[in-house]
């Protein structure tokens, strides 16, 4: 079996396993008040070139999105998101569950445009009935997006400017941030994100950690009594040092960035393999998510060969868009084998 369904199938990077074993019988303070969380936070602040940032560790992406959005919004506010934004399309109403509406705006290969965001905000405030409506209280984007696409620095600056003009904090979901930072052609780095965003998180679950996301508040804007509110959400991990040691390891000697680069290199091999075989990419993604339009007959044969992929959408009676994902743990030989199988299928060599 070759599984390229997602980037969180495996456990944790061996260096994380080693450090967890080394401290297994240590006694540490709870709730992320331990020395490992403090060390990890300092390393993250250094990597972000944001010494005044406030860092807090949570367990998962949906949990981080729900906690951050709920604690930063007033009861009458909602969060603006692309139609395809993760909080709008793949989180089972977790944001609405807290009483906050997700306010949709158009998406363009997963991204939002600053011009349309400004039009949306301006239209709200120009409406004489806006006091009877859900206020746009913050803006949510992800980098990479649901389609593996990336914002340019110019695009992020323009969005941040609109957010500043209309007093809406900009929140960046970084579940796959390692893969965005390592992508070819990107002109955005961690210090840029820390400078332009009001809050973001660095994803560990999808890049080498057993679980965990590091939430970074960059403008002295961590909500008051944040720990208390995290606990109200059932999101406060008693054994917080397990989160701390994982991120402390990921941000030692550039491991986080090395793991991201590994996945990107293999994603490019996979991408080029599909193109060489004559298949059409559904989205031109530079990151670890590759979306391909394949005939259903080919998909059936891939399944028979033990290739595991993710259904994305049905775009024709006899064709389906599927997603292949590389990760920090993807083996080069598996990607090469998949490319070989794909080329074989395309040339009609399957018995």
C-alpha positions in Angstrom: 0.0 0.0 0.0 1.1 3.5 -0.8 -0.8 6.1 1.2 -0.7 9.7 0.2 -4.2 10.5 1.6 -3.0 13.2 4.1 -0.1 14.5 6.0 -1.0 13.3 9.5 -1.1 9.5 9.1 2.3 8.8 10.8 3.2 9.4 14.4 6.0 11.8 15.2 9.5 12.5 14.0 12.2 10.3 15.6 13.9 13.2 17.3 10.6 14.1 19.0 10.2 10.4 20.1 13.7 10.5 21.5 13.1 13.6 23.6 9.8 12.5 24.8 11.3 9.2 26.0 14.1 11.1 27.7 11.7 13.3 29.8 9.1 10.7 30.3 9.5 10.3 34.0 10.2 14.0 34.7 7.7 15.9 36.8 6.6 19.1 35.0 4.2 21.9 35.8 0.9 21.6 34.0 -1.1 23.7 31.5 1.9 24.8 29.4 3.6 26.5 32.4 6.6 24.2 32.1 10.2 24.9 31.0 9.8 23.2 27.7 6.8 25.3 26.6 8.7 28.4 27.7 11.8 27.3 25.7 9.7 26.5 22.6 7.9 29.8 22.8 11.3 31.7 22.9 12.5 29.8 19.9 9.3 30.5 18.0 9.5 34.2 18.8 13.1 34.2 17.6 12.2 32.5 14.4 9.4 35.0 13.8 11.7 38.0 14.7 8.9 39.0 17.0 10.3 39.1 20.6 7.2 40.5 22.1 4.9 37.8 20.7 2.7 35.7 23.0 2.7 32.0 22.3 0.3 29.4 23.5 0.1 25.7 22.6 -3.1 23.9 21.7 -3.7 20.3 20.5 -5.3 20.6 17.1 -6.2 22.8 14.2 -10.0 22.9 14.6 -9.5 23.5 18.3 -7.1 26.3 17.6 -9.5 28.0 15.1 -12.5 27.7 17.4 -10.6 29.0 20.5 -8.9 31.9 18.7 -11.9 33.1 16.8 -14.3 32.8 19.7 -12.0 34.5 22.2 -11.2 37.4 19.8 -14.7 38.2 18.7 -17.5 40.1 20.5 -20.8 38.2 20.7 -22.3 40.2 17.8 -19.3 39.6 15.5 -18.6 36.9 12.8 -15.4 35.9 11.0 -14.9 36.7 7.3 -13.6 33.7 5.3 -13.3 32.5 1.7 -16.1 30.3 0.7 -13.7 27.4 0.6 -12.0 28.4 3.9 -11.4 25.5 6.3 -13.6 27.1 9.0 -16.4 27.4 6.5 -16.2 24.1 4.7 -14.4 21.4 6.7 -14.9 22.1 10.4 -18.5 20.8 10.9 -19.8 24.2 12.0 -17.3 24.4 14.9 -17.2 28.2 14.7 -21.0 28.5 14.5 -21.2 26.2 17.5 -19.7 29.0 19.5 -22.4 31.5 18.3 -20.3 33.2 15.7 -21.2 33.2 12.0 -18.8 32.6 9.2 -19.2 35.3 6.7 -18.4 34.1 3.2 -16.7 36.0 0.5 -15.6 34.7 -3.0 -12.6 32.5 -3.3 -10.0 32.4 -6.1 -8.2 29.0 -6.0 -8.7 29.1 -2.3 -7.6 32.7 -1.7 -9.5 35.9 -1.0 -8.8 39.2 -2.8 -8.2 42.4 -0.8 -10.5 44.4 -3.2 -13.4 42.1 -2.5 -12.7 42.0 1.2 -12.8 45.8 1.2 -16.0 45.9 -0.8 -17.6 43.5 1.7 -16.6 45.6 4.7 -17.6 48.9 3.1 -21.0 47.5 2.1 -21.6 46.4 5.7 -20.8 49.8 7.2 -22.7 51.7 4.5 -25.8 49.7 5.2 -28.2 51.7 7.3 -29.4 48.5 9.0 -26.0 47.2 9.9 -26.8 47.2 13.6 -29.3 44.4 12.8 -26.6 42.3 11.1 -23.6 40.2 12.1 -20.6 42.5 12.3 -17.4 41.4 10.4 -15.1 41.2 13.4 -12.0 39.5 12.0 -10.7 37.9 8.8 -9.6 34.3 8.5 -7.2 33.0 5.8 -5.0 30.0 5.6 -1.5 29.7 4.1 -1.4 27.3 2.3 -5.1 27.4 1.4 -7.4 24.5 1.1 -6.2 24.1 -2.5 -2.5 24.3 -1.6 -2.1 27.7 -3.1 -0.1 30.5 -1.5 -0.5 34.3 -0.9 2.3 36.5 -2.1 3.7 39.1 0.2 2.0 41.8 -1.8 -1.4 40.1 -1.5 -0.9 39.6 2.3 0.1 43.2 2.7 -3.1 44.4 0.8 -5.3 42.2 2.9 -3.6 43.4 6.1 -4.2 47.0 5.1 -7.9 46.4 4.6 -8.1 44.6 8.0 -6.3 47.6 9.6 -8.6 50.1 7.9 -11.8 48.4 9.1 -10.4 47.3 12.5 -10.7 43.5 11.8 -7.8 41.4 13.2 -6.2 39.2 10.5 -5.9 35.5 11.5 -3.8 33.1 9.5 -4.4 29.4 9.8 -0.9 27.7 9.5 -1.9 24.1 9.7 0.5 23.4 6.8 2.6 26.5 7.2 5.9 24.5 7.0 5.0 23.4 3.5 4.1 26.9 2.5 7.3 28.4 3.7 9.3 25.7 1.8 7.4 26.0 -1.5 9.4 27.2 -4.6 8.8 30.8 -5.5 7.3 31.9 -2.3 8.3 35.4 -1.0 6.7 35.1 2.4 8.6 34.0 5.6 7.8 33.7 9.2 8.8 37.3 10.1 6.6 38.6 7.3 3.6 36.6 8.7 4.3 37.9 12.3 4.5 41.4 11.0 1.3 41.4 8.9 -1.0 39.1 10.9 -2.5 39.8 14.3 -2.6 36.2 15.2 -1.6 33.0 13.4 -0.7 29.4 14.3 2.2 27.2 13.4 1.0 23.7 12.6 2.7 20.8 14.2 0.1 18.0 13.7 0.8 17.9 10.0 4.5 18.4 10.2 6.4 16.1 12.5 4.5 16.3 15.8 2.2 13.7 17.3 -0.2 16.6 17.7 -0.1 20.3 18.5 -0.4 23.9 17.1 1.5 26.9 18.4 -0.8 30.0 18.4 1.2 33.3 18.1 -0.4 36.6 19.1 1.8 39.3 17.6 0.4 42.6 18.7 0.1 42.3 22.5 -3.4 41.2 21.7 -3.8 37.8 23.5 -7.4 37.9 24.8 -7.7 38.7 28.5 -7.7 35.6 30.7 -6.9 33.5 27.7 -6.0 30.4 29.7 -9.4 30.5 31.5 -11.2 30.8 28.2 -9.1 28.0 26.7 -10.2 25.8 29.6 -13.9 26.8 29.0 -13.5 25.3 25.6 -12.1 22.0 27.0 -8.9 22.8 25.2 -6.4 23.2 28.0 -4.0 20.2 28.1 -2.9 19.3 31.6 0.3 17.7 30.3 1.2 20.8 28.4 4.9 19.9 28.5 4.2 17.2 25.8 3.3 20.1 23.5 6.2 22.1 24.6 8.8 19.4 24.0 7.5 18.7 20.5 7.8 22.4 19.4 11.0 22.9 21.2 12.4 20.0 19.1 10.9 21.2 15.9 12.4 24.6 16.3 15.9 23.3 17.2 18.4 23.4 14.4 15.8 24.3 11.8 14.1 20.9 11.9 10.6 22.3 11.2 11.9 23.9 8.0 13.9 20.8 7.0 10.7 18.6 7.3 8.7 21.1 5.2 11.4 21.1 2.5 11.4 17.3 2.3 7.6 17.1 1.6 7.8 19.9 -1.0 10.7 18.2 -2.9 8.6 14.9 -3.2 5.4 16.8 -4.1 7.3 18.3 -7.0 8.4 14.9 -8.1 4.8 13.7 -7.9 3.5 16.8 -9.7 5.9 16.4 -12.6 5.1 12.7 -12.8 1.4 13.4 -13.4 2.2 16.1 -15.9 4.7 13.9 -17.8 2.0 11.1 -17.9 -0.4 13.5 -19.6 -2.8 14.1 -16.7 -4.4 17.5 -15.9 -3.6 19.3 -12.7 -6.9 20.7 -11.2 -5.0 23.4 -9.3 -1.4 24.5 -9.9 -0.3 24.0 -6.3 3.3 24.6 -5.3 2.9 22.9 -1.9 2.5 19.4 -0.6 -1.1 19.0 -1.7 -1.4 18.0 -5.4 -4.9 18.0 -7.0 -5.3 15.9 -10.1 -8.2 15.3 -12.5 -8.3 11.5 -13.2 -10.6 9.3 -15.2 -12.6 7.0 -12.9 -11.2 4.0 -14.7 -7.7 5.0 -13.7 -8.7 5.7 -10.1 -10.2 2.2 -9.9 -6.9 0.7 -11.1 -4.9 2.9 -8.6 -7.2 1.5 -5.8 -6.5 -2.0 -7.0 -2.8 -1.3 -6.8 -3.1 -0.2 -3.2 -2.8 3.5 -3.8 -4.6 5.5 -1.2 -5.7 9.1 -2.2 -8.4 11.5 -1.0 -11.6 12.2 -3.0 -11.9 16.0 -3.5 -14.8 16.6 -5.9 -16.7 15.1 -8.8 -16.3 17.4 -11.8 -17.5 15.2 -14.7 -19.5 12.0 -15.1 -16.4 9.9 -15.8 -13.7 12.0 -14.0 -12.9 12.9 -10.4 -10.6 15.4 -8.8 -8.5 13.7 -6.1 -5.8 14.9 -3.8 -2.4 13.4 -3.2 -0.5 14.7 -0.2 3.2 14.3 0.7 4.5 14.9 4.2 7.5 15.1 6.4 7.5 11.3 6.6 6.8 10.4 2.9 9.2 7.9 1.5 10.9 8.8 -1.8 10.5 5.2 -3.1 6.8 5.4 -2.6 6.5 8.5 -4.7 8.7 7.1 -7.4 6.6 3.9 -7.4 3.3 5.9 -7.7 4.7 7.9 -10.6 5.8 4.7 -12.3 2.3 3.2 -11.9 0.6 6.3 -13.2 2.8 6.4 -16.3 2.2 2.7 -16.8 -1.6 3.2 -16.6 -1.5 6.1 -19.0 0.3 4.1 -21.6 -2.1 1.2 -21.3 0.4 -1.3 -20.1 -1.8 -2.6 -17.3 -2.8 -6.2 -17.8 
